Amino acid sequence: MEQVEVRGLRLAYERAGDGAPLVLVHGITESHRAWDPILEQLADRWRVVAVDLRGHGGSERRAPY
């Protein structure tokens, strides 16, 4: 899992594959792990980025201000 800082807030994401970008966003009570069963299959065709929204998975919850 990788992380990026946006406005002082660390957000986690997983990426795989090459090609046109495909961003995967999880449901309200989940994390990027919700996409694990199909991530590699999608990565055969696209550059997949599965994000952890703020307060989920490996992303910080606190407000950036």
N, C-alpha and C positions, 0 to 999 in steps of 0.2 A: 504494500500500500504506500502511496506517495502522499505528500501534503503540499499545499500551497497556502501562502498567507495573503488574505484579501482584507484590506482595511483593518489590519491588526488581528484578524480572526483566522485561525488555522482550519482549513477545510481539507478533508481526506478524500482520496479518490484512487481508483484502480484503473489502469489502462492496459490495453492489449491490442495487437494487430496493427495492420497498415491499411491505407486506403482512405476513402472518404470518412469524415468523422461521424460517429453515432454516439450521442450522449444518452446514458441511461439514468433515470431518476427513480428512486425507490418510493414506496408508499409511506404513509404517515408513521407507522410504527416499526419500520424496517431500516435497513442500511444497504450499502452497496452489495452486501452478501446475498441479497435476494436474487441477484442476477447470476450467481455462481453456476447454476445448472446449465445456462446457455451462453455464458460469456465467451468461452473458447470457440464455440461454433460460430458466433457472431464475428469474432476476431479473424476468422478465416477470410472474411470479405471486407470488413470495415475496421477503422481505427476506433476502438470502443473506449469510452471513458465512462465509468460507473462512479457516480459521486455519492458521498455521504453528506446529506443536507445538514445544516447547522443543528447541533444538539443530538445528532444520530451517529452511530458507529464511531469512527475515529475523529470526527469533527468536533470542534469546541462548541459549547453551548452559550457561553457568555456573550453579551452584547459587545461589539467592538468599540464602543464609546464610553 
